[in-house]
Amino acid sequence: MTTEIGTTPAALPANDEIPFIEILNALLRNWRTVVILPVLLGLLFGVRALTSQRTYVATSSFVPQTGESRGLDGAAALAKQFGVSLGSERSGQSPQFYEDLLRTRNILRRAVESQYQMKSPTGQSQPLTLIEYWKLSEKDDPTTPVWRRGADSLRSSIATSVRRETGVIELTVTMKDGNLAEQVAERLLELLNDYNLEVRQRRAREEGRFVGGRLADVLRDLGVAEDALERFLRNNRDFRSSPELTFEHDRLQRIVSAQQQLYATLLAAQEQARMDGMRETPILQTIDSPIGSVQPASRKVALRAVVGFLLGILVAIAIAMTRQFMRRGRQDLDPAYLEFESLLGQAKGDVRRLRGWFGGANRTMEEREGGGE
């Protein structure tokens, strides 16, 4: 049967574009799929969210305390010339620093290896680490340390945010056990304070050594300047009558005064460094304690149901358009469609042969086992 070009009213355009009306026809032809599938997926996602295990969130907030003014601006400027920071530069860190610090392996490892009080199935309280609570074992992954896997799990359970106007940092910990979430959040705050104390004391010791070395040098220079001034005064008792001698006296006096001021500043800095090395007051100021803050985490049932519904719409449209392509190719005897049908038939034949081969192999094995018995 032959068909002349241009005589068929249903002939489609030469290009591969589908007219808009044909898309609408495809959706109307498959309206049951377009309506039912999104509803089913929406219900499925919503029910899955409702039946998922409940998690709990413990919330706390804190703010880093800025360092108090110590009156060491002179020592800070001097130390900066030698590559050492003092005074105002050691007053604190930015909120973003503490956000990043909470996710470091050092802090997380200490947190997962700490013990927390948890209730056993019998109702008794027992100390367990997060590694034991999550039942992590080296047998599961010998290439990765247990503490590292625990740290990765804890990192995914914590979240931080900063209120830019006030610099307050909010920490949330999400766990399946609300009491455990509170304890972990409290422990993280303790570890941040411990880190600050350790860093501050180590920095104070380094500053103390630097200032001590500079004090010895300044004291020696001060002695040299005072000796020079003393010799000048001894040799020139009536120096005021000579402009040259007056100028020389004033120059030597300025050197002595500068060395005395520098010595006094460094002496105050050394005392401050000694006090900082012994200070154990926390730098983090807790605004909201995590104890008593636990709340059930939202399961986002409505959001998940909407996501499922939208996904169902996309899948339904894809199914409708696929059926339309198949119908169009079948009607127009499209070569691509004919090739598709041929390849599909070959694939079905291959699958049937594979099934027959596996079935024959199973029967042969059964017969051998039966003969052996």
Secondary structure, DSSP 8 states (H G I E B T S, - for coil): ----TT--TT---SSS---HHHHHHHHHHTHHHHHHHHHHHHHHHHHHHHHS---EEEEEEEEE------S-HHHHHHHHHTT---GGGGS---HHHHHHHTTSHHHHHHHHHSEEEEE-TTS-EEEEEHHHHTT--TTT-TTS-HHHHHHHHHHTTEEEEEETTTTEEEEEEEESSHHHHHHHHHHHHHHHHHHHHHHHHHHHHHHHHHHHHHHHHHHHHHHHHHHHHHHHHHH-TTGGG-HHHHHHHHHHHHHHHHHHHHHHHHHHHHHHHHHHHH----SEEEEE-STT--EE----HHHHHHHHHHHHHHHHHHHHHHHHHHHHHHHHT-HHHHHHHHHHHHHHHHHHHHHHHHHHHHHHHHHHHHHH-
